[in-house]
Structure formats: C-alpha cells, structure tokens
Amino acid sequence: MKRLAIFAAAGLLASTLGAQAGPAEDCTQGEDPQLSIQGCTTLINAGQLNSEGMAIAHNNRGNAYQRLNDPQQALQEYDRAINLNPNYSTAYNNRAVSNCMVGNINGAIADFTRAASSDARLAKQLQGFMQRRGHYKGALDGAFGPASKAALSAMINADCRG
C-alpha cells in the first residue's frame, strides 16, 4: 500500500492565497503533519477562502492525515475537496491512495482513472510509476488509454492487496 506514490500539487495553495502567510505556509509544508492540519484548519475556519482555496486546504489536510497513517480521515478530507471542486484531479489522485490503504480496490482504480484521464501531467507521472513497478510498458505520453488502464488495474490489485 505504501508503495503507491502521492502526486500532490505542492505549493498550489500558497500561490492561490497570495499574501496570506502563517497558516497558508503551515498548510502547505510537508514536514510536520500536525502543523499542516493546524494551518489548514485555521484557513478553513477563517471563511476567507474561495471554493478553490477551500478545496486545496482540504486536500492538503487530507495529505497530512495520510502521512499520519489515518486514511479514513484523509478520505473525508479528499471527499470535501472533491465536493468543492469536482474537477480537482489531484484530490482524486490522493483519494485513490487512501482508498488503496483501506482496501477499496474499485475506489482506488476509479479515482486514479479519473485523475489520470483529466490531467495529462498526472497521467504521465502515473505511467512512469507503473513502468518503474513493471506494470506498464507503453510510452509516457499522458494518454490514459486501454494499456494504461490495464496496467493500473494490475498495479492496484497487486499493491492494495499486499
């Protein structure tokens, strides 16, 4: 399960929030999960963020819970991020990892597919990861077609069951 990579968009919240310092920096840093949770919670509770900023804050808080090995709480945060921004491919990607951690194979496959199908950058990263793991032999072209989907299914079934 832990072999799956998280393809997070680091720093996106900070650029979205601009001049806000303190909680925004805490929310986006990756070294201390508790500090990330505290910073993201402060931002969320302040009510100053637009829906995109709220989605990013929930996603980052989910990443912190995932680093604390609390995939159930992470799933709740990713769900909130996706409810706020249904096109947020990074949140789908991160939710896929948490779904794998809790053994939700179908959820992991669906979320990775959704993320990779809507974001060529994530698709290329996922293809590269699958290739390094020996599940994908195609081009790293960002096109998430049948070969990529078959490799994804094989990888998820191997990693999420192990």
Beta strands, then each sheet from edge to edge (+ up, - down):
end
